[in-house]
Amino acid sequence: MNTKRLIASLGVTGLALSLGACSGSPAPTQPTATPTAASTVKSTPLPTVPNLGKTVQGVVKDVQITECPTTKGEVTAKGKAKNSAKEARDLSVIVIWLKNNSGDPLGSGIAVLKGVPAGKTVDWSVKAKVVDQADRCVLNAQAGQLQASASPSPTRTK
């Protein structure tokens, strides 16, 4: 009995489709993609984050940018970082230049601040080559104790 209903249903559906095809109305057209000349900018690789050990902590709240030009070319970002811990520790500050809310970096650089005393605020600077006009700078900042690594990371120490 279910088989008969299925066959009847398929027959009605087929009839409706065939009548719709003969209705005389033009078939809907599909939009076609037209190639456009889009300028693409190659993203730059992010710097290698140093190994800050097992007690690494995010410390963006303790780091501020005081200067960060977003022009294309060689630029230097500057700022201040505070070690809010009760003991001396190492800080890593990464600056990333972005455009139009994109996650693709147009430039980036790192400053590694060694042995920042507890409670002290230090200046930092990061140099980078920005490959296209950026809209903003964003930070990644971590604190911990630098560990020896097998391969040195491209860092700038201040």
N, C-alpha and C positions, 0 to 999 in steps of 0.2 A: 504494500500500500504506500509506503514512503517512496518507493522507486517511481510509482506513477506520478506522485506529486512533484518529484524532482524533474521528471521528463516534461511534465506540463509546464513547470516553471521555466525550464530552459527554452521550451518552445515559445512561450510568451515573450521572454527576453529577446530571443532571436528575431521574432517578428517586429518587436518595437525598434530594435536596432536597424533592421533592414528598411522599415518605413521612414525612420529618421534620416537615413542616408538618401532617400528619394524625395525629401521634403522640398528641394529646390533652394534651400538656403545655402550660401557658400560655406565650405568647410572652414573651421577656424584656423587661422594661421598661427604658426609658432613664431615667437620672436627669434630673430637671428642675431647672433653676436657679431658685432663689427669690431675688428681689431682697432685698438687705439694705441697711440704712442705714449706709453707711460714711462716716466723716468724712474729708474730703479737705482737705489743707492745701496751699495753693499754694506751690510752690517759689519761692525768691527768686533773682533773677539774680546770677551771680557778678560780682565786680568786674573791670574791665578791667586786664589785666596790662600794666605799662609795658614799652616797648621797651628792653631792656637790651643791645642790640647783638648783634654776631655772636659774642661770647665769653661769652654767657650760660651760667651753670652752675647746676644744682640744688644747694642748700646746706641741705637739711632737717637734716642731721647737725649743722650749726652753729647751729641755732635751737631754742629750747626754750620751751614754754608754762609759765608759772609760775602763771597764774590764768586760768580760762575758765569763767565761770558758764554753765550750760545752761538757765536759766529763760527763759520766754517774756517778751518785751519788750526794752527797751533794755539792752544788756549791753556790757561792756568786757573784752576778753581782753588779758592782759599777758604779757610774756616777755622773753627776752634773746636777742640775736643776736651771733655772733662773726664777724668778717671773718678767715677763716683764710688769706687770700691774702697775698702778699708786697708788695702795693701797695693803695692805697686803692681802694675800689669801692662801688657803690651796691647796696643790698639791697632786695628786695621780699618782704614777708611777707604771705601771704593766710591768713586763718583762716576755716574753713567749719564751721558747726554742722550736724550730721547727727542723724538719728533711726533707731533700729532697723536698723542696718546698711544703711540706704537710701543711695542716691547722690543723692537729692534734697536740695539745701541748704535749710535752714530759716532761714538767715541767713549772711551773709558780710561780710567787710570786709578792707581792705588797709592796710598801713603801708609807706611808701617811705622808706627810710633813705638819705640822700644823703651821699656822701663819707666812708664809715666807714673810719677809718685801719686800715692793716694790723695784724693781731694784736689789735685792740681789740674789746671786748665792749660793746654798747650795749643799753639798754632800749628796748622798743617797746610800743605799745598799739594796739589795733584796736577801734573802736566799731562796733556793728551792732544792727539790730533783728531779733530772733529771733521768727518768727511762730508758733511752737509749742514746747512743751517739747522740748529736744534731749537726746540721750544722750551725745554726745561732740563734741569739737572736733578738727579735723584741719588740718594745715598744708600749705601750698605755699610754698616759699622758693627764691628765685633771686638770683643775684648777677651783676653786669656793670657796664657803663657806660651810664647813662641817655642815650637818644638823643632828639633833638627829634622830636615827632610832630605830624601835621597837626591832630589833635583831642586835647585834653587828656583824660587819664584821671581817673576819680574816685579820687584818692589822698589819703592823709593822710600828711603828712611830719612826721617827728620828728627 
